[in-house]
Amino acid sequence: MIPVQYRDSQTEEIIERRYEEGAPSIGQRVQIDSHEYQVLFRWRCVPTSCIVYVRRVEQEMRAEQAA
């Protein structure tokens, strides 16, 4: 398990810190609180930690993809 820090891609604000089995891949969707986010890119991913930049997936985008 490695510590992963999720940051907002626009503001660089830390959204959440948690331990994961591995670093999330680019394009992967992750659930943070009650919102869904998409991984845009990873920064400083090493075996001991990872910083991941994400953007929130809007309701409309999810509805389009479901159709």
C-alpha positions as CSV (number, residue, x, y, z in Angstrom):
1,M,0.0,0.0,0.0
2,I,1.3,3.4,-0.9
3,P,0.1,6.9,0.2
4,V,-1.8,8.7,-2.7
5,Q,-2.5,12.4,-2.6
6,Y,-5.4,13.5,-4.8
7,R,-5.2,17.1,-5.9
8,D,-7.6,19.3,-7.9
9,S,-6.0,19.9,-11.4
10,Q,-7.1,23.6,-11.5
11,T,-6.3,24.8,-8.0
12,E,-3.8,22.1,-6.8
13,E,-5.8,21.9,-3.6
14,I,-5.5,18.6,-1.8
15,I,-8.8,16.8,-2.1
16,E,-8.0,13.6,-0.2
17,R,-5.1,11.5,1.1
18,R,-5.4,7.8,1.4
19,Y,-3.6,4.5,1.0
20,E,-4.0,2.5,-2.2
21,E,-2.8,-0.8,-3.5
22,G,-1.0,1.0,-6.3
23,A,-1.0,4.3,-8.2
24,P,-4.2,5.0,-10.1
25,S,-3.7,5.0,-13.9
26,I,-4.4,8.0,-16.1
27,G,-8.0,8.1,-17.2
28,Q,-9.2,6.0,-14.3
29,R,-12.3,7.1,-12.4
30,V,-12.0,7.3,-8.6
31,Q,-14.6,8.0,-5.9
32,I,-13.7,10.7,-3.5
33,D,-16.4,11.5,-0.9
34,S,-19.6,11.3,-2.8
35,H,-18.1,12.6,-6.1
36,E,-16.5,10.9,-9.1
37,Y,-13.2,12.2,-10.4
38,Q,-11.1,11.3,-13.4
39,V,-7.3,10.9,-13.1
40,L,-5.6,13.4,-15.5
41,F,-2.0,12.8,-14.7
42,R,0.4,11.6,-12.0
43,W,3.3,13.5,-10.6
44,R,6.2,12.2,-8.5
45,C,5.0,8.6,-8.5
46,V,7.6,6.5,-6.8
47,P,7.2,3.2,-5.0
48,T,6.6,5.0,-1.7
49,S,4.1,7.7,-2.7
50,C,2.2,9.3,-5.5
51,I,0.6,12.7,-6.2
52,V,-2.4,12.4,-8.6
53,Y,-4.2,15.3,-10.3
54,V,-7.9,14.8,-10.9
55,R,-10.9,16.6,-12.3
56,R,-14.5,16.1,-11.2
57,V,-16.7,14.2,-13.6
58,E,-19.9,16.2,-14.1
59,Q,-23.3,14.5,-14.0
60,E,-24.0,15.3,-17.7
61,M,-20.8,13.6,-18.8
62,R,-21.7,10.4,-16.9
63,A,-25.2,10.4,-18.4
64,E,-23.8,10.8,-22.0
65,Q,-21.4,7.9,-21.5
66,A,-24.2,5.6,-20.1
67,A,-26.3,6.2,-23.2
